[in-house]
Amino acid sequence: MRPIVFNDKKIDSFLFMELADLAVSLAKKESLEVAYAFKSYYDPFENSMFISLFWDNHPHHEKMHGLKSDVYLRSVGTIPHTDFSSVSRFMTKSRTSHLFSFSRQLFMLLEDLRLEEICKRERPGTTRSFHVRRAEYRKYFRSQLKVNLDRTITTDALYNLLYLLLTTDNPLEEVPFIGNEIDPALSFVRAEASKCYEANSTSEIERICLNIVEVLDELLDRDMLNMYFLLPDFTEKEEMQDNLTFDDLKRKSELKNDDKKEKETEDEDIHEDKLPTWHRESESSSQSFLQFDLEQGTKMDLMGEGGREGEDGDQAMGYVQGSSKQTNKNDYSSLEAMDVRQNEEKKERGSNVEFGKENKYAYPVFLTPSSVTIEQKNDYEEYKLFISAYQKKLKQLIQKTLEHKKILPRSELAFGRLSKKLLPWFMDDNPKMFYKRDNPSIEIDAVFTLLVDCSASMFDKMEQTKFGITLFHEALKSVFVPHEVVGFWEDTNDATSTSQPNFFKTVIDFSSSMKNKSGPEILQLEPEEDNRDGYAIRHMTKRLLSRSEKQKFLLVFSDGEPAAMQYEQNGIVDTHQAVMDARKSGIEVINVFLSNGEIEESQVKTIQNMYGKYSILVPNIEELPDVLFPLLKKLLLKSL
């Protein structure tokens, strides 16, 4: 498994989930996306909030308050109180200045100070976090000021000093010498920037920044070298939104060639009607004869509004197509079935909320086991022989428990329904005059799904994992408990940013799980490629919810963190959410963590972030049957 790493550092997924929930709650936006970035900002076009990794190297106390202050600043401040039209207007005006980076960062600094006061006023509980934030930033900017003064990086030093002056509580704050050109204007710059605390809108911050930049444009020769705060440029996204037409929104991809049609003569007859028709390069086929989305062709100067002139034979050919009989030349009978398969596949894709927002481009590919070979049958007999002692012991235990429940007397109880025989009340010192009307069920009302991680990292654990799966299968089969065994993986070679095939190989299904000859198919599970755990858990949850058994168990056999296309950073969060959703639906989800050596503390924490306390850690894969036996025993007895 590949560790989840951002900027060469592992992310605490549990902390990330806390921050994401806090951001969504405060911003009151359920669709809000939260992610880490080098600097903190909010993207209104993508509805995404970014938390700064500036706090990553700080002590735990400062780190927690710093990250929370980022969330407060964006969710309570930026989202409801920042006017992004003023931001875009300022970005356009500041491009003419050679202090473009300075002006952007100055705007972000003053706007954040304005928003900070709003947050503390609307949410007094955030004051402590902002106090820690300001103290840590002051330490950082004080050190940066010294470095920039030593290196004579004047613009950066001015910015560092400006932050210290705006956030100080000391009226006698020391003001070092910056430069002969800057010092005379420093009092004006400080006074003008201090107006951010009195500003009531983003447009006022815009005016303050323009006044300061106008003065400094003549005094400073170079722009800033470093980035302390980020003001993102959304002007391109705004222009795209403003210029998009309905036809632009419908187009799915660019044309494959770049040639253009020559200009037409003025006498050419042009019709403005559109002629939709089916085309062989359309993304999906349909039953409509006259319908298509052209994805390859020649660019025209008609902006897509012109169509070719109709011909006399079009309607005639349309009539012939509709009434002609089937021929052996071209067989289109499979088109309808293809449409059905494509529609079902699209319904299964992650665009549906039930499969998670991180899996919107993932789609399932369900596989069945191939025919069992003689070699697999012989190998499976050896597997059965290895686990036979566990299987027999478990079967005897279950049978004794069932028999005990069957013969257990249901009358003369200390509590229950009052019996008509009241004589013991007068004759016995401890009378038992109660009974229970219904006998308990002597069947195990449970169903199991064993989900096996078939990623490439399982190559040194798959053999022993098969022993554990065999133990489960043979034990459940002997006590007539339905179950299924499914291996899952994602195809790395075929996965792209917009298409991620996920394979589910059901080697044992519910219908065949209790047949005597079932079992050798388990040996067909092999290590493959990547794994998208949250997506697989959601599919298995959907299967289990369709079962009628009272107790539903989902056991996930894996060896670490999920890793798949565009899934590494948010894979743990998505898996945790899938597990929580399954448990809310009444399914008990248990993880069996497989390792071939000492388990690191970071691995334990990561697994607990995904599955909570319902995880079984197996440091030595050879001990798997010994670990699984008490687990299976406990789960089966619970179902009685």
N, C-alpha and C positions, 0 to 999 in steps of 0.2 A: 504494500500500500504506500502511496506517496503522501507524505505529510502535508497538511494544509499550511501553506506558507505565503505570506505577503511581505514583500520587501525583505526577503531572507529571514523572516521571523514568523514563528508559529502564532496563530490567532487563538485566543481563548474563546471558544465557540459559545460557552455558556454565558460569559460576559456579553458577547455580541448579541445573543438572543435577548438578554435583559435590556440592553440599550435599544434594540429594535422595537421591543414591546413598549418601552417608555416613549420613544419617538412617536409611534403610531397613536398612543393614548393621548399625548399632549397635543399633537397636531390634528387629531380627529380625522385622520385620513387612513382608511383601511388599506388602500392600495399603495401607500408610501413605501418606497424601496430605501433600505438603509445599507450602506457599505462603507468600508474604510477607504481613505485616500490620504495623500500626503498633506493636503490642507482641507479645512472644513468649509463647506459651502452647500447651497441648495440649488438644484436644477429644476425649475418649474415646468419645463417642457417634458422632461422624463419623469417628473414627480419623484426625484431621488434626493436623498439626504446623505451627505458624505461626512464622516467623522474623522478628525485628524489623527494621524499616527505620531504627532508631535509628543503625545503623552506616553508613548510606549516605553520609553526608558526611564520613566520617573518611578519613584517608590509607590507602593500599592495605594496608599492613602491619597497622594496627589494625583495618581493616575485615574482613580475612580472619579474623583471630583472634577478633574479636567475633562474626561470623556463625557460626564454628565453635563458639564457646562456647555460643551459643543451641542449636545442634544437640546438643551434648554434654549440656547441662542438661536438655533435654526427652527425648532418646532414651535416655540412660544413667540419668538421674535421675527425671524425672517419670513416665515410662511404667511402669517397674517398681516405683518406691518411693513414689509418692504415693497415699494412700488418699482416693479421691474421695467416699466416703461421709462422711468427716470434713469435707471441703471443703463439701459440701452442708449438713451440720449447722451449720457455722460461719456459712454464708451466711444460714441461717434465723434464727439467734440474733442476728446483727449487724444485721438489718433494724430491730430495735427501737431501735437507737442512732442519734442524729443525726450520728454520725461514721461513716456507712456507707462512704463512699469511703476514708477513712483506714484503717478496720479491714480492708477488702479488700486495700488496697495493702500494709499492714503484714504481713498474712498471707502475701502473695506474696513479699515481701522476705525474711521469716524462713524460709519454706519453700525458697526458692531458695538461701539461704546454707547450709541443711542439706543440700540436694541437691548443692551444689557440693563440699562435703567428701566426699560419697559418690563423686562422679565422679572426683575426684582420687585417692581411695583405690583404686577399682576399675580406673581407667584412668589410670595415672601420666602417660601421654603427653599428657593434656589440661591438665596443670598450667600450661604456658606460655600457652595460650590464656586460661585463667582469670586468670592474672596480668595479662595485657594488658586483659582485660575489667574487672577491678577498678580498674586504674589509670585507664582512660578514664572509667568511671562516677564515680570520685572527683573527677576534674576537672569533670565535668558537674554533680555535686551540690554541689560547692563554689561554682561560679558561680551555681547556682540558689539556694543558701542566701543569698548576698549580695543577690540580687535580691529575694527574699521578705522578708528582714529590712528592706530599704530601703522596701518597700511595706507593711510590717507585716502580711503574710499569715502569721499565727502558725502555723497547723496545717501548712501546707506547709513552713515553715522548720523546724519540729520534725521532720518526716519527713526532710528533707534532712540535718539534723544527726545524726539517728539512724543514717542510712546511713553517714555519715562515722565515727561513733564505733564502729560494729560492724565496720567493715572496716579500721580503722587498725592499723598496726604500732607506732605511737608511744604509749607509756603516758601521755605528757604532751600528748596532743592538745588543742588549744585549744578551749574550749567557750564560744561567744559567748553574750551575754545574749539570751534569747528573750522572756521576759515575767515579770512578778512572780508570776503564778499558776503558770507552768510550771516555773520554775527549782527550787522546792523538791521537786517530784516527779520531776525529771529523773534523779536518781541511781537511784531505784527503777525507772523505765522502762528506763534503760540496763542495769541489772543483770538485770531480767526478760527483756529482749530478747536479752541475751547467752547465755541458756540455749538458744538455737536451735542452738548448736554442740554441745551435749550431748544434744539431742533425738534419739530413735531412731525416731520415727514422726510422721506427720502429725497424729495426735490430740494429741500433746504440743505441737505448734506451735499447734494450736487452743486449748489451755488457756492457753498463754502470751499469745496475742493477746487472749483474753477478759479476762484479768487486767489487761492494760495498758489496754484500751478502757474497762473498768469505772472505772478511776481517772481517765482523761482525759475521760470523759463529763461530769464535774462541773467540769472546769477549762477546757475549750475551748468556745467559743460557736459556732464555725463549722466546717463540714467542709472538706476539701481542695478547692482549685479546679483543680489540675493533676493529670494522670495520668502517673505514672512507670513503674509496673508494673501489669499487668492480671490480675486474678483473675476469669475469666469465670463467669457465673451459669448453671449447668446444671440448676437445680431444675425449670424448666419441662419440659426434655427428660426428666428422670427421671420426673416425674409423667405425662407422655404415655406413656412406656414402661410404667409400672406400671398405668395405667388402660386400656390397649388390650386389646380382646378379639379373638377370632379373626375375628368379623364386621367389626370396625373395620379390621383389616389387609387384609381382602379388598376393602373399599370403595375405589374409585379416585378418586371426586370427590364433592364436596358436592352435595346436591339443589339444583336451580335455583331453587325457590321456598322461601319461609320460613313457609308457613302450616302450621298444626297441626290435627290432627283433634280434634274435640270429645270430651269424656270420654264413655265408654260407660256405659250403664246396667248395673246389677248383674245384670240378667236376660239380658244378651246372651250368646249362645253363642259362645265363643272357642275356636278350635282352635290347638294349639301346633305343628302340623306345618307344614313349609315346602313350598311348591310352586314348584320351579324351572320356568321356562318361557322360551321365546325372546321377546325384546322388541325392537322396532324401534329403540330408542335404545341398545341395547347397543353396546359398542365394536366387537365383531366378531361376525359371524354364525357359526353352527355348524349341523351337520346334525341336532342333537338338537331335536326339536319342543318338548319340555317343558324349556326351559332359558333363563334370562335373568338379567341383572344390572340391576335397576331403578335408573336414574340420575335420574329426574324423578318427583315424586309428592308426596304429602302426608305430613308427619311425624305419627307416631302415638306414643302413650304405651306401646306394647307392646314397645319396644326392638327391633323387627325380628323378634320371635319369633312373631307372629301371621300367619295366612294366611286368605284368604277361604274361606268354606265351599264345598265342591264342589257341583256341580250334576249332575242326572241325565244331562244331555246331553253332559257333558265326554268321557266315554269313547267315547260313540257318535261324536262329532265327531272324536275322535282316530282312530277306526277308519276313518272316511270319508276323513280326510286321508291315511291311509296306503294306502288301496286305490283311491282315485279315479283316473281317467285324466286325461291332460293336456288342458287346455282352452285356448281362445284368450283367456280373460279375464285371467288372471294367469300370466305365464311366469316360473317360478323356476329354469329350467334353468341360468341363469348364476351361481346362488349357489355351486355347487360350484367353478366356475372362480375365482370371487371369493375363496373360502376359500383356494384354492391360492396365488393371488397374494399375499394378505395374509400367509399363513404364510411364503412365500418372502421377502417384504419384511421381516418380523420377524427372520428368520434372518440377513438381510444387515445388520441394524442393529448399531450399535457395542456392544450388550450383549455381543457376542462379543468375546473378548479380542483376536482377530486384527486388529480394526479400531481398537484403542486405547481406553483408558478415557476420553479426552477427547472421544470421538465416540460416546458411548452413545446420543445422541438423533439422530444423523445417519443418513440412509438414502439409498441411491442411486436415481437416476432415469436409466435408460439411453436415450439418444436415437440415432436413425439419421439420416443426412443426407437432405435432401429431394432431389427430382429436380433434376439439373443443368440450368441454363438456358443458352441460347445465349450470353448475355452472359458467364456464368462460363467457358464453354469458350473464348471469345475472349480473355478476360483471362488465363486460365491459359496460353495459347499465348505470351503476352507474358512471363509469369513464366518459362516454359521457355526462351525465347530469352535472357533475362537470365542464367540460370545454366547455359546450354548449354556454355560454355567450361569451367567447373568440372566439369560432369558428364562430358564427353568425356575430359578429362584424367584423371579418377579412374578411369573405365572402362578406359582404355588401360593405366594403371598396374596395375590388378588383373589384367587379362588377361595382361600380360607376366609378372607374378609367378606366375600359375597355369601359364603355359606353361613358365617356367623350372623350376618344381617338377616338371612332367610329364616334361621331357627330362633332368633331372638324373640322372647315372649313379648307380647304387646298388651297384655292385661296385668292387673295387680301392680300398677305403676304408682309412683309417689305423686305424679301430677298428670294432668290430661283431662279426659271426660269422666264424669262421675258414674261409677257402675251402679247397677240396680241391687247388687249384693252388698248390703250394709252391715251384715253380721260381723265382719272383722273390726268394725268400729267399737263393738262392745267386748270383743274377745282378745284382740291383739293389742300389745303395747305400742306397736308402730304400724298402724293399719295402712294398707295400700289398697285403696278402693277406686283407683282410676284406671282408664284404659285409653288406647289410641285406636281410632277407627280404621285408619288406612295402614296397610303394610308398606314398608319402604320398597322402592324399586331396587331390583337386584341386577340391573344393567348399568353399564358405564355410559352415561349420556354425555359423551365428549367427542371432539374431532380435533385432529392435529394437522398442521401444515409445517413441514420442515423445509425451510428456505436456505439453500446452500450457496454461499459466495463462490463463484467459479472464476474469480479474477486470476491473473497470472501469478500473483504473489502467493497463491495457494499451492504452488507446485510441490513444495516440501511438506505439505500438511494434508493434501487431498487423500492420500492412501489411508492414513489413520482416521480421517474424517469419515471415510466410507465404512470403517468398522463401527463408529458411533451411529451412523445412519442405519446400518444393518441391525444393530441392537434395538433401536427404536422400532424399526419396521417389523422385526420378528416378534418383539414383545407385544406391540400393539395388535399385530395380526393374531397372536395366540389368545388374546382376550377380546377379540372382535370389536376393536375400536377403529373406525374409518380414519384414514390419513392420506396425505399426499407428500411426495418428495419432489421439490422443484429446484433446479439449478438456474442461476441467473448471471448474466454478464452483458456488457456493452461492447459492440464491435468497434474497435478503435480505428481500423482501416477505413471503414465506410462512414464513420461519424464525421459530420461537418457542423458548422455553427448553426445550421438550420435543419439538420436531419441527423438524429441519433438513434440508430436501431438498437433495441434492447431485447435480448433473447431470453426466453423462458423455456427451459427444457424439463417437462414433467415426466420423470422417469417412473414414478409410481403415482397413479391417480386414485381418486376416491373409489371409483367403481371396481378397480382391480386390486385395491390394497389388501383385501382379506382373502384373495385367492391363494391356494397352496403353492402354485408355481411362480408367483410374483416374487421379485427380489433381485435376480441377476441384473436387471436393468439399472440398478444403483451403480454398478461398476462402469456405466457409460458416462458418468460425471467426470469431467476432466478440467484442469485449469485452462482458462481461455484468455480473456483480455481485461477490460476495465469493469468496474461495478458501480451502479447507480442505486444505492441501497434504498433511499426514500421512495423512489419510483417503484421498485420491486415490492416493498412492503405495502404500498397502497394497492397494488394489483392483488396481492395475496389477501389483504383485508377485504377487498371486494368479493373474492371467492368465498371466504369464510362466512361473511355476512349472509350469503345465500343458503347456508346450511341451516338445518333445523335443530341441531344439537344445542343443549343448554350451555355446556362448557366448550369454549373455543380457545385453542392454544396456537400461537405462532412462534416457532423457534427459529432464530436466525443464526446460522453458523457462519462466522466471518473471522478474519484475522486482522482487523483494524479499521481505518478510516475509509470512507468512500472516495473513489477517484474516477472521474469521467470527464468528458468534454464539457467545458464551462460549468464545472460542478465542484471544483476543488475548494473554492473559498466558502461556498454556501452549502456544501454537501452535508456537513454535520447538522446544520440548522434545519435543512429540509428533512433529513432522516429523523431528527428529534420530533419535528412536527408530525411526520407520518406515524411515528410510534405513539405519540399522544392522541392522535385522532383514532387510531386503532383501539387504544385502551378506553377511550370515551365511548366507543361502540360496543364495549363488553368483551373484547378480545385480549387475552393475556399474552403480551409480547415479551419473550425472554431471549436474551442474546447469549450465545456460547462463544466466547472470545478465545481463539486458538493462537498459540504461540509455540515457538521452538526454542525457548530460552527464557531468561529472566524478563519479566514484564516491567517496563519503565513506569514511573509514576505519571508521566505525561500521557502515556497510553491509557492508563487506568482512568485518568481524569477525562480523556476524550471519549472513551466508551461510556462512562457514566453520564457525560453530557448528552449522549444520544439515547441511552436506554435507562438512565437512572440507576436505582439499586438492583434492578432485575437483570443482572449480568453475572455470568459464571465464567471465571478466568481460569484457563487451562494453560499453565506455563510449560508443561511437558505434554506434547500431543499424544505420546504413548499411553498416558494415563487417562485418555478421553473416556473409554468405557467405564472406568472406575468412577469418574466424575458424573457421567450421564445416568448411571444406574440409580443413585439416590434421587436425582432430579425427576426421572420418569416415575419412580415409585411415589414420590410426593404428589405429582400431578395427577396420577391415576387414582390414588386414594382420596384426593380432594374431590374427584368427580363421582365418587360412590355415594 
